Amino acid sequence: MPVLLRDIAEALLQLLANRERGALATVVQSSGSTPQKPGSRLLLLPDGTTIGTVGGGAIELAVLDALREAVRTGQSQVFARDLGYDLAMCCGGRMEIFIEPIEPVPRLVVCGAGHVAKAAAPMARTVGFDVTVVDDREELNTEERFPGCERALVEPPEFLRSHALGDCDWLLIATHDHALDEKTLEHSLAHAPRYVGLVGSERKVIRIVQRIVARRGPFAVDHLYAPVGVDLGAASPEEIAVSIVAELVALRHGRPANHLRVADDARFAHALRIAREAAK
């Protein structure tokens, strides 16, 4: 195996192990005089450094821009350029380069091992999420109840104190206790997950947010989906799980959905305003 290919393969594995994002460019076709031939690769790492090359000069600068765009959008593309006509390179050939984002499998961290979690966790796995269930109750957080899932036998706030969550992580708060839900949501503010879903009624959600704002001031709610799920009229734990996973899928693919969240609701804005005033 060529050293360069080995280096790229090792770096790709490290990216995935660290749950980080990057992007990979692979020359898939070339004609005429070109600086690199099919099979050449350029890997963009999270810190902006690169491994490999697709030819240097203007073509590599253009490809780097495309790689950064792939990291930002998560979209692949075939990048084709005439080196002379498009980039004023003396080579004069033509290259087609496949640009693909490198993203880890999204992880859903489920806080709580109750009925909703029991139904939602395996369903989330079937649609492509790695799932970690966090609950210190050993009799509930078992392999039998959550087959194929990672399990953390600690309270959710303790887990959030010792694990970093980034934009490849999704967080579902569904514990057995309202106070624990509130504590878990507050601890999640120190992280930057892609999504935070909170199981509960509108009244519960608004009151929890009010109390957190009163203690620590306003916080961003763009990523907060509470009440969690899309409006399916769900009632049973299994139906609520369908509603939650439908929301995850819609958000992952950027599709519109009738979310139950109250973040854009006038009553929610009013509750936040009151909480801010009370905190002054």
Salt bridges, closest charged atoms under 4 A:
ASP65 OD1 - ARG68 NH1 2.92
GLU69 OE2 - ARG72 NH2 2.71
GLU103 OE2 - ARG21 NE 3.83
ASP135 OD2 - ARG137 NH2 2.83
ASP167 OD2 - ARG21 NH1 3.77
ASP169 OD1 - ARG19 NE 3.62
ASP169 OD1 - ARG107 NE 2.75
ASP181 OD2 - LYS204 NZ 2.53
GLU182 OE1 - ARG211 NE 2.78
GLU182 OE2 - ARG215 NH2 2.94
GLU186 OE1 - ARG215 NH2 2.59
GLU186 OE2 - ARG216 NH1 3.98
GLU202 OE1 - ARG267 NH2 2.85
GLU247 OE2 - HIS259 ND1 2.71
ASP264 OD2 - ARG261 NH1 3.99
ASP265 OD2 - ARG267 NH2 2.97
